[in-house]
Amino acid sequence: SQADIANASITAIPDQTYTGSAITISPTVTFNGSTVTETTDYTVSFANNTNAGTASLTITGTGNFTGTKTVSFTIVKAAPTISFNDVSKTYGEVDFNLSATSSSTGAFSYTISDANVATVTGSTTTIVGAGTTSVTVTQAADTNYNSATATMTLTVSHQTPVAQSTTVYRDNAATIYLTYPNGTVVWQESPD
């Protein structure tokens, strides 16, 4: 006569980490102290075994066994992979958006450590001055991924000024002015 597989023991299944694919396990099953064999003595099926949460594994008796036994196991959230690359800008450039990508769908938030270099609102970044600062992106947890952070370096270089020469004639004397586009006089020479 066939034995009831429900009386078998299934070794505890350790927590599994979310992979994005269905998680399958070959359990260790014993009956009356002896290991029984998958496909010969039982088959395995799964339910809810893709996303983070509680999954179940059911063994169904075959050959010398009949009946079923179900055990649960846990699929834990994975750590997301965040890509957040260094950025180089020049002082005077227009606002730009920070951009990170991730395997998770959690929302991003950004912080800039040195507000004398740049500030951020949402993802819109405003350059304040030349320098180097670290920028941190924090990603909220979602259904299958834990929260995580990543850091990159924002480098803002000085703008290369372009000077303009102007010669002004007054009373048969020439005065030469060298000015930046913003009107700042950087050099002048007048006749003695």
BELHU-V262437 format. One record per helix or strand. SS is the DSSP state (H for helix, E for strand). FROM is the first residue (numbers start at 1). LEN is the number of residues. If there is no record, write none. Layout:
BEGIN
<<SS/FROM/LEN> <SS/FROM/LEN>>
END
This chain:
BEGIN
<<E/3/2> <H/5/3> <E/9/2> <E/16/2> <E/29/3> <E/34/2> <E/38/1> <E/42/6> <E/53/9> <E/65/2> <E/68/9> <E/78/1> <E/82/2> <E/87/4> <E/96/2> <E/101/2> <E/108/5> <E/118/4> <E/124/4> <E/131/9> <E/145/1> <E/148/10> <E/163/8> <E/173/8> <E/185/5>>
END
